[in-house]
Amino acid sequence: MARVGAKYQIYENGESKIYRLTKYKNESLVILEDCDNHQITKIANPKDIDNSYVELTPDIVLDLMITSYSEDNKDDDLDVYACCYRITDIVQDMKEPCLILRQDVYSYMKNPFAQDGRVYVGDCITRRTITPDMEKGIMSLMEFDHVVKHYDFALYSDDTFEDIFKVIGSKAKEFDKVLKHLHDTRAVNEMICGYEDNLKDLFKENHFMENYRDLFNIVPIDFPIILGSESYDKDGNIILNSKQKTRLEDYLRKHITNINIIEYGYDVDVSEIVSYSHVVVSDSNDKIYLIAYTVVDSYPVDDDIARAMGVE
């Protein structure tokens, strides 16, 4: 069955087109967005999608859940989860998520660093960021009696925050209602921080996108790659100016040359460049680029760091 968020390819008038299923209007009609211009351009039957379109395999299935600690589903017993599952794990019948975002939980990630005496709630963790005190690993965050309601969405590695919430769409309102109740009833003490009253803020304040990018080894950088026409050479290739190059080198801690930049997308074959030194970055405009380069030399190690490492 066609899944909300999934991208589909079809040939129209001899041209390959990619559409994204953004919403079920009803059981027999779905809304498709043109991935080139991000405009809603088609309304189709789900059966036609399954029979006539080719699905581009998603990287992640996002499972948004409203859960309850009890059988009677009282408002005070509800919680909100966002769990990401890799498609490759699902194929292998691995039921453990690779990322969990949860609202009503003591924060493993924030509280160890809090120096203001406040207690922080809400957490977003991945398998890579679990802490030693999480006895069940990432599953330490999964604490509920049953699922009251849930929705699945297909996501891709290059999705932005806006892409994800466009796919979630009006379903976010159901989660906003639960979060608003938690915020109004539990954030009554200024010493308790982290109860958000809507889903977007829950994602933002718990750094969902940073953790999501990390699943794919995508590094966030705080400057844009494309500055305008000056960011392209006469052949249309993306180039860096001297300031951008220096900032990238500062991140890599290496002097580099022969820099090649490709805007990242579903059609980029990473296997073609894995033999080259490269990094995948998400710039300040939330655009993803694959940058291949040749290393000239590494930055020198500071004397005090060298001594601490036992380097002469």
C-alpha positions as a LaTeX table, in Angstrom:
\begin{tabular}{lrrr}
\hline
Residue & $x$ (\AA) & $y$ (\AA) & $z$ (\AA) \\
\hline
Met1 & 0.00 & 0.00 & 0.00 \\
Ala2 & 1.29 & 3.45 & $-0.91$ \\
Arg3 & 2.81 & 5.13 & 2.15 \\
Val4 & 2.57 & 8.82 & 2.99 \\
Gly5 & 5.97 & 10.44 & 2.39 \\
Ala6 & 7.14 & 7.92 & $-0.19$ \\
Lys7 & 8.53 & 9.16 & $-3.51$ \\
Tyr8 & 7.46 & 7.60 & $-6.79$ \\
Gln9 & 8.94 & 7.70 & $-10.28$ \\
Ile10 & 6.98 & 7.60 & $-13.51$ \\
Tyr11 & 7.73 & 8.47 & $-17.16$ \\
Glu12 & 5.46 & 11.12 & $-18.59$ \\
Asn13 & 5.84 & 12.27 & $-22.19$ \\
Gly14 & 9.21 & 10.53 & $-22.34$ \\
Glu15 & 10.47 & 12.35 & $-19.25$ \\
Ser16 & 11.22 & 10.91 & $-15.81$ \\
Lys17 & 9.16 & 12.58 & $-13.09$ \\
Ile18 & 9.37 & 12.14 & $-9.32$ \\
Tyr19 & 6.31 & 12.68 & $-7.14$ \\
Arg20 & 5.89 & 12.48 & $-3.38$ \\
Leu21 & 2.74 & 11.20 & $-1.74$ \\
Thr22 & 1.95 & 13.90 & 0.82 \\
Lys23 & $-1.55$ & 13.01 & 1.94 \\
Tyr24 & $-4.44$ & 10.59 & 1.70 \\
Lys25 & $-7.48$ & 12.69 & 0.82 \\
Asn26 & $-9.61$ & 9.60 & 1.42 \\
Glu27 & $-9.28$ & 5.86 & 0.88 \\
Ser28 & $-9.43$ & 6.20 & $-2.88$ \\
Leu29 & $-7.54$ & 9.45 & $-3.49$ \\
Val30 & $-4.00$ & 10.54 & $-2.64$ \\
Ile31 & $-2.30$ & 13.88 & $-3.18$ \\
Leu32 & 1.06 & 13.95 & $-4.97$ \\
Glu33 & 3.65 & 16.73 & $-4.94$ \\
Asp34 & 6.00 & 17.33 & $-7.86$ \\
Cys35 & 9.51 & 16.97 & $-6.39$ \\
Asp36 & 10.95 & 19.41 & $-8.92$ \\
Asn37 & 8.79 & 22.43 & $-8.11$ \\
His38 & 7.26 & 21.27 & $-4.78$ \\
Gln39 & 3.77 & 22.02 & $-6.06$ \\
Ile40 & 0.72 & 19.83 & $-5.52$ \\
Thr41 & 0.08 & 18.71 & $-9.08$ \\
Lys42 & $-1.72$ & 15.38 & $-8.99$ \\
Ile43 & $-4.57$ & 13.59 & $-7.30$ \\
Ala44 & $-4.44$ & 9.85 & $-7.92$ \\
Asn45 & $-5.85$ & 6.53 & $-6.86$ \\
Pro46 & $-3.56$ & 4.56 & $-4.49$ \\
Lys47 & $-4.01$ & 1.48 & $-6.67$ \\
Asp48 & $-2.71$ & 3.43 & $-9.67$ \\
Ile49 & 0.32 & 4.43 & $-7.61$ \\
Asp50 & 1.05 & 0.81 & $-6.71$ \\
Asn51 & 0.51 & $-0.43$ & $-10.27$ \\
Ser52 & 1.96 & 2.34 & $-12.46$ \\
Tyr53 & 4.66 & 4.09 & $-10.40$ \\
Val54 & 8.04 & 2.86 & $-9.14$ \\
Glu55 & 8.67 & 3.61 & $-5.47$ \\
Leu56 & 12.04 & 5.10 & $-4.56$ \\
Thr57 & 12.96 & 3.09 & $-1.48$ \\
Pro58 & 12.79 & 5.30 & 1.61 \\
Asp59 & 15.72 & 5.41 & 4.03 \\
Ile60 & 13.61 & 5.74 & 7.17 \\
Val61 & 10.11 & 5.00 & 8.42 \\
Leu62 & 9.05 & 7.58 & 11.00 \\
Asp63 & 6.52 & 6.20 & 13.49 \\
Leu64 & 4.71 & 8.98 & 15.40 \\
Met65 & 2.91 & 7.62 & 18.44 \\
Ile66 & 0.57 & 8.77 & 21.17 \\
Thr67 & 1.02 & 6.29 & 24.01 \\
Ser68 & $-0.55$ & 5.68 & 27.39 \\
Tyr69 & 0.72 & 4.39 & 30.72 \\
Ser70 & $-2.72$ & 2.94 & 31.55 \\
Glu71 & $-5.69$ & 1.16 & 29.99 \\
Asp72 & $-8.14$ & 4.07 & 30.36 \\
Asn73 & $-6.07$ & 6.55 & 28.30 \\
Lys74 & $-6.49$ & 9.46 & 30.68 \\
Asp75 & $-4.93$ & 12.70 & 29.45 \\
Asp76 & $-2.41$ & 12.64 & 32.31 \\
Asp77 & $-1.19$ & 9.20 & 31.19 \\
Leu78 & $-0.46$ & 10.12 & 27.57 \\
Asp79 & 2.93 & 10.72 & 25.99 \\
Val80 & 4.34 & 11.44 & 22.53 \\
Tyr81 & 7.06 & 9.47 & 20.73 \\
Ala82 & 8.76 & 9.82 & 17.35 \\
Cys83 & 10.69 & 6.67 & 16.40 \\
Cys84 & 12.84 & 6.25 & 13.30 \\
Tyr85 & 13.43 & 2.82 & 11.80 \\
Arg86 & 15.92 & 2.15 & 9.01 \\
Ile87 & 14.39 & 0.36 & 6.04 \\
Thr88 & 17.36 & $-2.03$ & 6.07 \\
Asp89 & 16.55 & $-2.95$ & 9.70 \\
Ile90 & 12.88 & $-3.48$ & 8.88 \\
Val91 & 13.82 & $-5.83$ & 6.04 \\
Gln92 & 15.93 & $-7.81$ & 8.53 \\
Asp93 & 12.99 & $-7.83$ & 10.98 \\
Met94 & 14.95 & $-5.75$ & 13.49 \\
Lys95 & 12.37 & $-4.00$ & 15.66 \\
Glu96 & 14.70 & $-1.60$ & 17.50 \\
Pro97 & 14.53 & 2.02 & 16.29 \\
Cys98 & 17.71 & 3.86 & 15.35 \\
Leu99 & 16.37 & 7.13 & 16.82 \\
Ile100 & 13.80 & 7.89 & 19.52 \\
Leu101 & 12.36 & 11.28 & 20.43 \\
Arg102 & 10.13 & 11.36 & 23.51 \\
Gln103 & 8.50 & 14.15 & 25.51 \\
Asp104 & 7.59 & 12.89 & 29.00 \\
Val105 & 10.93 & 11.52 & 30.15 \\
Tyr106 & 13.81 & 12.63 & 32.36 \\
Ser107 & 16.50 & 13.70 & 29.91 \\
Tyr108 & 19.56 & 11.48 & 29.76 \\
Met109 & 21.24 & 13.95 & 27.40 \\
Lys110 & 20.53 & 17.32 & 29.09 \\
Asn111 & 20.54 & 16.75 & 32.85 \\
Pro112 & 24.18 & 15.61 & 33.19 \\
Phe113 & 25.24 & 19.02 & 31.81 \\
Ala114 & 22.68 & 21.16 & 33.65 \\
Gln115 & 24.29 & 23.53 & 36.14 \\
Asp116 & 21.28 & 25.64 & 37.01 \\
Gly117 & 19.56 & 23.18 & 39.35 \\
Arg118 & 16.72 & 22.64 & 36.91 \\
Val119 & 15.33 & 19.27 & 35.83 \\
Tyr120 & 15.08 & 18.80 & 32.06 \\
Val121 & 12.59 & 16.56 & 30.30 \\
Gly122 & 12.30 & 15.47 & 26.69 \\
Asp123 & 15.01 & 13.59 & 24.86 \\
Cys124 & 16.18 & 12.59 & 21.41 \\
Ile125 & 18.75 & 9.81 & 21.24 \\
Thr126 & 20.23 & 7.48 & 18.65 \\
Arg127 & 22.06 & 4.20 & 19.01 \\
Arg128 & 25.27 & 6.19 & 18.77 \\
Thr129 & 24.40 & 8.69 & 21.53 \\
Ile130 & 23.15 & 6.31 & 24.23 \\
Thr131 & 24.82 & 6.80 & 27.62 \\
Pro132 & 26.32 & 4.14 & 29.93 \\
Asp133 & 23.45 & 4.50 & 32.43 \\
Met134 & 20.90 & 3.45 & 29.82 \\
Glu135 & 20.76 & $-0.22$ & 30.77 \\
Lys136 & 18.47 & $-1.21$ & 27.89 \\
Gly137 & 20.29 & 0.92 & 25.35 \\
Ile138 & 18.06 & 3.03 & 23.15 \\
Met139 & 15.05 & 1.02 & 24.31 \\
Ser140 & 15.45 & 2.61 & 27.76 \\
Leu141 & 13.24 & 5.41 & 26.48 \\
Met142 & 10.39 & 3.08 & 25.50 \\
Glu143 & 8.11 & 3.09 & 28.55 \\
Phe144 & 4.37 & 2.78 & 27.98 \\
Asp145 & 1.50 & 0.34 & 28.42 \\
His146 & 0.10 & 0.57 & 24.91 \\
Val147 & $-0.13$ & 2.70 & 21.78 \\
Val148 & $-3.26$ & 4.85 & 21.58 \\
Lys149 & $-2.65$ & 6.09 & 18.04 \\
His150 & 0.20 & 6.05 & 15.55 \\
Tyr151 & 1.05 & 7.13 & 12.01 \\
Asp152 & 3.88 & 5.96 & 9.74 \\
Phe153 & 5.68 & 8.21 & 7.26 \\
Ala154 & 8.37 & 7.45 & 4.67 \\
Leu155 & 11.44 & 9.69 & 4.93 \\
Tyr156 & 14.68 & 10.14 & 3.00 \\
Ser157 & 18.19 & 11.08 & 4.09 \\
Asp158 & 18.02 & 14.48 & 2.36 \\
Asp159 & 14.71 & 15.51 & 3.92 \\
Thr160 & 14.66 & 18.90 & 5.63 \\
Phe161 & 12.68 & 19.89 & 8.71 \\
Glu162 & 10.09 & 21.49 & 6.42 \\
Asp163 & 9.92 & 18.35 & 4.24 \\
Ile164 & 9.20 & 16.17 & 7.27 \\
Phe165 & 6.46 & 18.40 & 8.63 \\
Lys166 & 4.89 & 18.80 & 5.20 \\
Val167 & 4.57 & 15.01 & 5.16 \\
Ile168 & 3.22 & 14.90 & 8.73 \\
Gly169 & 0.76 & 17.60 & 7.75 \\
Ser170 & $-2.44$ & 18.09 & 9.75 \\
Lys171 & $-1.75$ & 14.96 & 11.80 \\
Ala172 & 0.56 & 17.15 & 13.91 \\
Lys173 & $-2.51$ & 18.74 & 15.50 \\
Glu174 & $-3.39$ & 15.48 & 17.27 \\
Phe175 & 0.05 & 15.42 & 18.88 \\
Asp176 & $-0.08$ & 19.14 & 19.65 \\
Lys177 & $-3.18$ & 18.52 & 21.76 \\
Val178 & $-1.40$ & 15.92 & 23.91 \\
Leu179 & 1.72 & 18.06 & 24.23 \\
Lys180 & $-0.31$ & 21.13 & 25.20 \\
His181 & $-1.93$ & 19.19 & 28.05 \\
Leu182 & 1.45 & 17.92 & 29.29 \\
His183 & 2.88 & 21.44 & 29.09 \\
Asp184 & $-0.03$ & 23.04 & 30.95 \\
Thr185 & $-0.19$ & 20.45 & 33.73 \\
Arg186 & 3.49 & 19.60 & 34.30 \\
Ala187 & 5.46 & 22.71 & 33.43 \\
Val188 & 3.98 & 24.49 & 36.45 \\
Asn189 & 7.33 & 24.79 & 38.21 \\
Glu190 & 10.04 & 26.97 & 36.64 \\
Met191 & 12.59 & 24.40 & 37.78 \\
Ile192 & 11.13 & 21.87 & 35.33 \\
Cys193 & 12.13 & 22.60 & 31.73 \\
Gly194 & 11.45 & 20.95 & 28.40 \\
Tyr195 & 7.70 & 20.45 & 28.13 \\
Glu196 & 6.82 & 21.81 & 24.68 \\
Asp197 & 3.25 & 22.61 & 23.66 \\
Asn198 & 3.53 & 21.56 & 20.00 \\
Leu199 & 5.24 & 18.93 & 17.89 \\
Lys200 & 7.46 & 21.29 & 15.89 \\
Asp201 & 9.00 & 22.76 & 19.04 \\
Leu202 & 9.47 & 19.28 & 20.51 \\
Phe203 & 11.50 & 18.37 & 17.42 \\
Lys204 & 13.47 & 21.63 & 17.42 \\
Glu205 & 14.29 & 21.84 & 21.13 \\
Asn206 & 15.49 & 18.23 & 21.25 \\
His207 & 17.64 & 18.61 & 18.12 \\
Phe208 & 15.79 & 16.02 & 16.09 \\
Met209 & 17.27 & 17.14 & 12.78 \\
Glu210 & 20.85 & 17.08 & 14.06 \\
Asn211 & 20.32 & 13.52 & 15.30 \\
Tyr212 & 18.50 & 12.55 & 12.10 \\
Arg213 & 21.36 & 13.87 & 9.97 \\
Asp214 & 23.84 & 11.98 & 12.16 \\
Leu215 & 22.13 & 8.70 & 11.22 \\
Phe216 & 23.57 & 9.25 & 7.74 \\
Asn217 & 26.90 & 10.76 & 8.83 \\
Ile218 & 25.77 & 14.16 & 7.53 \\
Val219 & 27.66 & 16.97 & 9.24 \\
Pro220 & 25.89 & 20.29 & 9.95 \\
Ile221 & 27.91 & 23.40 & 9.04 \\
Asp222 & 26.95 & 26.94 & 9.97 \\
Phe223 & 27.51 & 28.65 & 6.62 \\
Pro224 & 25.82 & 28.39 & 3.20 \\
Ile225 & 27.44 & 26.65 & 0.25 \\
Ile226 & 25.55 & 28.55 & $-2.48$ \\
Leu227 & 25.95 & 32.34 & $-2.23$ \\
Gly228 & 24.63 & 33.21 & $-5.67$ \\
Ser229 & 26.00 & 33.21 & $-9.21$ \\
Glu230 & 29.56 & 33.55 & $-7.85$ \\
Ser231 & 29.25 & 30.04 & $-6.40$ \\
Tyr232 & 29.49 & 28.52 & $-9.90$ \\
Asp233 & 32.34 & 28.41 & $-12.38$ \\
Lys234 & 31.94 & 28.84 & $-16.15$ \\
Asp235 & 31.10 & 25.14 & $-16.51$ \\
Gly236 & 28.34 & 25.30 & $-13.88$ \\
Asn237 & 30.29 & 23.46 & $-11.19$ \\
Ile238 & 29.83 & 24.54 & $-7.56$ \\
Ile239 & 32.92 & 26.24 & $-6.13$ \\
Leu240 & 33.90 & 27.63 & $-2.73$ \\
Asn241 & 35.32 & 31.07 & $-2.15$ \\
Ser242 & 38.42 & 31.46 & 0.02 \\
Lys243 & 36.44 & 32.12 & 3.21 \\
Gln244 & 34.19 & 29.08 & 2.70 \\
Lys245 & 37.22 & 26.91 & 1.93 \\
Thr246 & 38.97 & 28.06 & 5.11 \\
Arg247 & 35.91 & 27.34 & 7.23 \\
Leu248 & 35.58 & 23.87 & 5.74 \\
Glu249 & 39.28 & 23.22 & 6.35 \\
Asp250 & 38.86 & 24.41 & 9.96 \\
Tyr251 & 36.14 & 21.81 & 10.44 \\
Leu252 & 38.15 & 19.05 & 8.76 \\
Arg253 & 41.38 & 20.18 & 10.45 \\
Lys254 & 43.08 & 19.61 & 7.11 \\
His255 & 44.35 & 21.70 & 4.23 \\
Ile256 & 42.56 & 20.50 & 1.10 \\
Thr257 & 42.57 & 20.99 & $-2.68$ \\
Asn258 & 40.83 & 19.57 & $-5.79$ \\
Ile259 & 37.44 & 20.24 & $-4.19$ \\
Asn260 & 34.39 & 18.84 & $-5.98$ \\
Ile261 & 30.89 & 19.62 & $-4.71$ \\
Ile262 & 27.67 & 17.82 & $-5.63$ \\
Glu263 & 24.21 & 18.69 & $-4.36$ \\
Tyr264 & 23.08 & 15.52 & $-2.62$ \\
Gly265 & 19.94 & 13.69 & $-3.70$ \\
Tyr266 & 18.40 & 10.28 & $-4.29$ \\
Asp267 & 20.14 & 10.04 & $-7.67$ \\
Val268 & 23.68 & 10.56 & $-6.30$ \\
Asp269 & 25.70 & 7.33 & $-6.35$ \\
Val270 & 27.97 & 7.63 & $-3.32$ \\
Ser271 & 29.74 & 4.40 & $-4.27$ \\
Glu272 & 31.43 & 6.26 & $-7.13$ \\
Ile273 & 33.36 & 8.55 & $-4.77$ \\
Val274 & 34.00 & 6.41 & $-1.68$ \\
Ser275 & 37.60 & 5.91 & $-2.75$ \\
Tyr276 & 38.14 & 9.68 & $-2.41$ \\
Ser277 & 38.32 & 11.68 & 0.81 \\
His278 & 34.86 & 13.17 & 1.23 \\
Val279 & 32.34 & 14.59 & 3.65 \\
Val280 & 28.57 & 15.05 & 3.43 \\
Val281 & 27.41 & 18.33 & 4.94 \\
Ser282 & 24.14 & 20.08 & 5.68 \\
Asp283 & 24.65 & 23.83 & 5.28 \\
Ser284 & 22.94 & 26.73 & 7.04 \\
Asn285 & 20.19 & 26.65 & 4.39 \\
Asp286 & 19.49 & 22.99 & 5.23 \\
Lys287 & 20.81 & 21.91 & 1.82 \\
Ile288 & 22.92 & 18.76 & 1.66 \\
Tyr289 & 26.13 & 18.53 & $-0.35$ \\
Leu290 & 28.67 & 15.81 & $-0.95$ \\
Ile291 & 32.17 & 17.31 & $-0.97$ \\
Ala292 & 35.13 & 15.30 & $-2.28$ \\
Tyr293 & 38.66 & 16.62 & $-1.88$ \\
Thr294 & 42.36 & 15.84 & $-1.81$ \\
Val295 & 44.21 & 16.30 & 1.48 \\
Val296 & 47.36 & 18.43 & 1.26 \\
Asp297 & 48.28 & 18.05 & 4.93 \\
Ser298 & 46.72 & 18.03 & 8.39 \\
Tyr299 & 46.56 & 20.92 & 10.80 \\
Pro300 & 49.34 & 20.77 & 13.42 \\
Val301 & 48.40 & 19.45 & 16.84 \\
Asp302 & 48.68 & 22.01 & 19.66 \\
Asp303 & 51.60 & 21.35 & 22.00 \\
Asp304 & 49.42 & 20.87 & 25.09 \\
Ile305 & 47.16 & 18.40 & 23.26 \\
Ala306 & 50.19 & 16.56 & 21.90 \\
Arg307 & 51.62 & 16.19 & 25.40 \\
Ala308 & 48.29 & 14.91 & 26.70 \\
Met309 & 48.26 & 12.34 & 23.87 \\
Gly310 & 51.86 & 11.33 & 24.59 \\
Val311 & 53.04 & 12.61 & 21.22 \\
Glu312 & 56.60 & 13.88 & 21.20 \\
\hline
\end{tabular}
